[in-house]
Amino acid sequence: MDTANTLTEPMPIRRGSGRTIALLALVGFADFLVFGQELGINLFLFALAVFAGILLSARRRPRLSRAAFLLSLSILASAPLVESPSLTGVGLCLGALMSVALISARLFPRRLSALPLVFFRFALVIPLRLAEDIRKSLATPGKRFSFTMVRQGVGLWIMPLILAAVFVSLFATANPLIEIALRSIDFAVLLQFLDLWRIGFWMITAVVVWAMLRPRLKRRAKRPPTGRPFMIVPTRNAPFGHASLLRSLILFNAIFAVQTLLDLVYLWGGADLPEHMSHAEYAHRGAYPLIVTALLAAAFVLVAMRRGGPGDHSALIRGLVHAWIGQNVLLCLSSMLRLGLYVEVYSLTELRVAAGLWMGIVAIGLVLILLRILLNRSNEWLVAANLVSLLTVLYISSFVDFPAFIARFNVAHSQEISQEGPPLDLSYLSSLGPSVIPAFDLYLQMLPSDLIDQRSKAVTARFYLVRDFEMQPRDWRSWTFRSARLETYLLSPAAIARENENDDNKQDQLTQDR
């Protein structure tokens, strides 16, 4: 028995040391790529390095086919970081790395519907995983002995290092070459590694990376045993029984029918509103509350149409549920139309784009609820389908340059260009960043010549945007596909000619003012 234990003990030690080496290497790589640099392709490269560290430190090396699949998954999920770093891109990349870590540790759930809960349990242990492993390592008798040996070894080096420093100083006094070499050492470069912000960056990186290298899930809380299992006994007069559900659906359909009829008349039909109310006010007051209404309706349908509930035994209830879901889908479409009418009057913003995407996701969820009922699927299938739709929308959105899209939309629908929309808000467009420079050029190209003051403001705003973009660091670690596209655009002959024309117009304006 002792021989068997002796043969099996070194394996965990080698595996643990390999993870430690991987951790130190990844922290150093993160310091080189990310710390003190603008975010760009460095995040993508670091994500691939963490992926490699996860596979190399796994207890069982994956097969080549599985490793290739996981590599493709990591590259695909991290691709938005190459386009331009964003919170959505970082979230998708982190989710892919967590998935790879869970797969390598065989903790990935078999059902996609269980993935959010597993991610939540994984995220709960990330902040404490490294500290817990260090504490366990120091509490192990063998580890404590090795720690004592290291401390004793450091003590043995104190006297040799002091004497060596004395000898080096004497040699520097006697040999000018050694003195010159010592003076050429830049100790400021060494002291910069003692920066508190840098040390904090190392610690945060180490905590997250170590949790990926040694994934664990937070244990479920044990429920106290009870004498009788909890059961829902369906009764006809229960809150979600047959009678209550039937009355609720009849009442809800009637209420929603009134709202749907008003939207069909005033929004879709274009009927005249009362004198004190505009279509923009009517649209704005209803866009967001109606989405909350649709979410509450979806929750009610899920509870009411549970397996074995009244909906499984009543064709009337199923028909009322189908009609109600249809009205909720129309409600979401009306909310999107309301948002569109409001944008026509008050222009487009990032918050309104996010609201439009959210409304689309809610509409998709309602359609999936209807499919779940018609196809007789489970709630787990519904959760998985909604998760896939949400990830798809977020992934596609992470590649879209929303500031440039918003700027082009506002320019095309501005009062100065289309003669119908609101005046172009130059200060808001400038706050969106350098991506709006092509939209500014389009605005200046289409702007009527008699709007001299507006042209001067646009030229000034464009100048500062170009200056801020040119002042950004051009390190290869900060490269992004979006910034490369903009740089190529600014170096094009047409953009240079347009910039020279703007400078000439500005000089003429200054001359006239004098």
N, C-alpha and C positions, 0 to 999 in steps of 0.2 A: 504493500500500500504506500509506503514512504517513497519507494522508487517511482511509482506512478505519479505521485504528487510532485516529485522533483522534476520529472520530465515535462509536466504540464505547466509548471509555474512560469518559466521564462516567456511563454507566448504572450500573456497579457502585458508583461513589462515591455516587450519589444513593440507591441501594438500601441501601448500608451506613449512610449517615447516617440514613435512615428507620428502620432497625432500632435504631440508637443512640437516636434520639428515643423510639421505642416502649419501649426498655428503661428509659430514665430516667423516662418517664411511668408505667410499671408499677411501678417501685420506689417512686416517690412515692405512687402510689395504694395500694400495699401498706402503706407507712408510715402513711397516713391511716386505712386500714381495719383493719389487723390489729395493728400494733405497740402494745403497752400495753393492748390490748382483750381482753375475753373472746371466745373463739371462738364464732361463730354464723353468721348470714347473711353476715357479712363474707367468709368463705372462699368462699361461693357466688358473691358478686359479683366477687371477685377472680379466680376461675376463669373467669368469663365475660369479664372484661377481658383476661386472658391469651389466651383463645380469639380475641377480636377482634384482638389484636396479632399473633397467628400468621397470621391470614388477611390482614391489611393489609400485613404485611412479607414475604409470600410472593413468590417470584420471578414467578409467574404467578397473577394473581388468579383464584380459582375462579369457575365459573359460579354464577348465582343459585341454581339448584336444588341444586348441591352444597354451597354455603354454607349453605343452609337445612337440608340434611341434617346437616351437621357441627354447626350450632347446636343442632339437636334432640338430637343425640348428646351434646353437652356438657351441655345442660340436664338430660337424663335421667340421665346418669352423676353429675352434681353434686347432684341432688335430695336424696340422703341427708344432705347437709350442711345443708339447710334444716330437716330433721327434728331432727337433733342431730349435732354434729361427733363423729366417731369415727375410729379408725384405719382401719377398713374403708371408710368413706366417703371419707376422704382418699386412700386407695389407689385406689379406683375413679375418683375425679376425676382423679388424676394419670395413671392409665392412659388415660382419655379424652383428656386434653390431649396425651399422647405420641402417641396414635393420630392426632389431628388434625394434629400437627406432622409426623408421618411421611407422612400423606396429602398434605399441602400440598407436601412436598418430594419426592413420588413415591417414597418409600422403604418404603411399606406393602407387606407381602408379599401375594402373590395367594392363598396357601394359609393358612388359619387355623391349621393345625398349626405353621407356621413363626413365628407371632407371638411366642411366649415367647422364642425365641432372638433375634429382632429386638429385642424390648424389652430383653433382657439386653445386647445389643451397644450399644443406645442409652444405657442407664443407665451403662455403663462410661465413656462419654465426657462425661457431664454435668459432673462436678466440674472437668474441665480444659478445657472448651470455651472459656470466656471468656478464661482466661489464655493459651490457645494463639492465639486470634484477636488479642489485644492484642500478643503477642510478634511475630506475623507482621506486624501493622500497623506496629509500630515498626521492624521489620527491612526494610521496603520503602523504597527510596531516596526516592521521592516523599513518603511518609509521614514519613520522618525529617526531610526538609526542612521540611514543614509543622509538625512538632513544634518544630523549632528556631525557626521564625518565631513560634510561640506564646510560646515562652520569651522571645524578644527583645521581643515585644509586652508581656508582663507587666513586664519590666524598664523599659520606657518609661513605664509607669503609676505607678511607685513615687514619683517626685518630684512629679507633679501631685497624687497622693492625699495626700502629706504636707503640701504647701502648702494644699490644700483643707481639711484638718483644722485647720490653724492659723487660717485665715480663719473657719471655723465657730466655733472657740472664741472668737475676738475678737468676732464678731457676737453670740454668746451673752452675753458680758460687757456688750456695749453695748445689747442688746435683750432685755428680760425675757421677751417672748413666745417667742423662740427658746430661751431658757434653760429655760422651762417645758416646751416641746415635747421638748427633749433629755432632760430628767429623767423625762419620762413614758415614755420607751422602756424596756421591760423586757428588759434584756440577758440575764436568766436564761432567757427563752424561746429566745433564740438559742444560749445555751450548752448547752441540753439536747440539741441536735442533735449535740453532740460526745460524747454518751454512748457508751461502748465497746459496750454491748449493742445499741444502736441501729445503730451502724456495722456490727457483725457481722450484724445482721438484714438490713441493706441488701446486704451482700456475698453472703450466702446466697441472698437473693431474686434478686439480679442473676445469680448463677451458674446457677440453675435456669431462670430466665426466658430468659436468652440461649441456653441449650441448646434451648429450645423454639422460639425465633425462628430459630435456625440449626441445625437437626437434622442430625446426622451419625451414622453407625454405625461402631463400631470395626472396623477391617479384620481379616479373617480371617488367621490365621497361615499362611504358605506352607509347605506340606509339602515336605520334600526329595524330589526325584525318585528313584524306585527303578527298578531294572532290570525287576522283574516285579510286576505288580499283585497286591494282596492279595486272595485269594479264599478263601471258605469251601467246602471240598469235603465235601459230605455223604457220610458213610460209615455203614454199618449199625451198626458197633460204636463210633461216636463218642459223646462224653458226651451229646449231644442227638440221637443217631441213633435209628433205629427201635427197635432192641432195648432200649437204655437207657431211652428214653422210655416204652416200653410197660411195662417193669418198674417205673419210677418211678410211673406213673399207677396201676398196680394196688396198689402199696404205699401211696401217698398216699391213695387212696380208702378203703383198709382202715383206716388210722389215723384219717382224718376221720370214718369211719362210727362208730368207737367214741365219739369226742367228740360227734357228732351224736346218737347213741343216749342218751348220758348226759344231754344237754340236754333231749331229748324226755321223758325219764323224770322228771328232777328239776326242771327249769325249767318246761317246758310242761305236764307231767303233775302236778306238785305232790307228788311222792312224798317221804316222810320221809327226811331226811338222817341221818347218824350223830349220836349224842348231842352230841359235842363241836363240831359245826359247824352254823351257822345258814344260812338261805338268803341272808342279806345277805353273810356271809363268802364263801359259794360264788360269789355274783354278783360281788363286788368283786374277787376274785382272778383272775377270768377275763375281765373286760370289756376291758381294754386289751391284754393279750398276744394275745387272739384277733384283734384288729384288725391287729396286726403280722403275725400268721399269714396273714390274708387278703391283705395287701399282698404278702407274699412269694409266696403262691400265684398272685396275679395276674401278678407279674413272670415266674414260671416259665411260665405259660400263654402269655404274649406271646412268649417265646423259643422255646417248644416248637412253637407254632402259627404259625411264620413262613411266609411265602410260599415254596412249593416244598419245605417240610419234610415230615417223615414223616406229619404229620396230614392232608396233602392226598391221601395215597395209601392211607390205612388207615381203614376205617370203624370198626374197633375202637378205635383211638386217639381218633378224634373222639367216639365215644360215651363213653369214659372221661373225656375232657376236659369234655364237657357235664355228666356226673354230678358231677365234681369242682367245677365252677363252681357247680352247684346247691347242693352242700354248703357252699361258701364263702358263698353268699348266705344260707343258713340260719344259718351261723355268725355273720354280721353281725347278723341278726335276733335271734339268741340273745344277742349282746353287748348289743344295745339293751334286751332284756328284763332282762338282768343289771343294767344300769345303772338301769332302772326299779325293780327290786326294792331296789337299794341306796339309791336316792333315797327310797323309802317309809320306810326306817329312819333315814336320816341327813339327810333334807331335800335341797333343791335348791340348787345353787350355780352361779356363772357358769362355773366349770371343767367341771362336769358337763353343763351345757347345751352348751358347746363340744364336749365328747366325744360327746354325742348327735348333733350336727350332723355331726361328722367320721365317725361310724359310718354315717350315712345317705349321705354322699358316697361312702364306700368301697363301700357296697352298690350304689349307682347305677353306679359304675365297673365292678363285676363284671357287672352286667346288660349294660352296654355292651360288655364283652368278649365275652359270649355272643352278643350281636347281631352283633358284628363277625365272629364265626366263622360264624354261621348265614347272614348276608347276604353273606359273602365280601368284606368290606370290607378296606381297608388299615389299617396302623397309623397313618397320617396321619389317616384318618377317625376313628379311636379317640381320638387326642390332641385333635382339634378338638371331638369330642362331649364329652369329659371337661372340656375348657376351658369350653365353653358351660354345662355343668351346674354347674361350680364357680362361675363368675361369677354365674349365676342364684341360687344359694344365698346367696352373699355379698351380692348386691344386695338380695334380699328381707330378709336378716337385718339389714342396715343400717337398715331402717325399723322394726325391732321394738325396743320398749323392754324389753330383757331384765331390768333391775333391777325394774321394775314387775311383769313377768310372774313372776319368781322370788318376789317378795314375796307376790303374791296366791296363788301355789301353796303356799308354805310356811304362810301363814295358814290356808288352807282345809284343809290336811292336818296342822295342828299338833295336839298332844295336847290343848291347852286347848279346841279347837273341835270336832275330829272324834273325840276320845277314843281315837284309834288311833295317830297318828303321833308323831314326836319333839316335845319341847317347843320352842316357838318361840325361835329364837336372835335376841334383840332387838339385840344388839351387831352381829351380822353384817348384819342388815337395815339398821341405821343406817349402816353403812359403804357401802351401795349408793347413797346419795345421796337427794335430795329426791323422786325419782320414786316412792319407796315410801310417801309420805304417805297416799295413798288406801287402800293396803293396811293401814296402821296404823289408819285410821278404821274400816275393816271389822273389824279385829281387836278394837278397843275396843267396837264395836257388838255383836259376837257373844260377847264374853268373859263368862263367868258372873260374877255380882255378888259371889260369895264369894271370888274370886281378887283380893283387894285389892292385895297386893304386886305382882303381875304387872301389874295395871292402872296402878299408880303408875309403874312403870318404863316402860311403853309411853307413858304421857302425857308423861313427861319426855323420852323419846327423840323423840317427835313434836314437842315444843316446840323442841328444838334444831334439828331438821331444818327446821322452818318458819322459824326465825330465820336459819339459814344461807342459806336460799333468798331470804328478803326482803333480806338484806344483799348479795346479788349485784348488780352494776351493771346498771342498766336502760337502757344505751345502745342505740340502734337497731342498731348494728353487731353487738351480741351477741345479737340476737333469734333465737330458734329456735322452731319449731312446738311442740316438746315442752315447753319452758318456758312458752310461751303457754298451752298446754292446762292445765298445772298451776296457773298463775296464775289462770286462769278458774275452775278447780275451787275454789281457796282463797277466791275472792271470792264463791262461790255462797252463797245463804242457808243451805243445809243444812250446808255446811262451817263457816260462821261460828257457827251454832247449836251444832254439835258441839264446836267449839273453846271456846265459852263454857261448855258443859256440862263439858268436861274441866277448865277453870279452876275451876269451882265444886266439882267432886269433889276437886281438889287442895287447895283451901282447906279443905274439910271434913276431909280427911285430916290436914292440918297442925293443925287445931283439936283433933282427937282425939289426936294425938301429944302436944300440949301438956297 
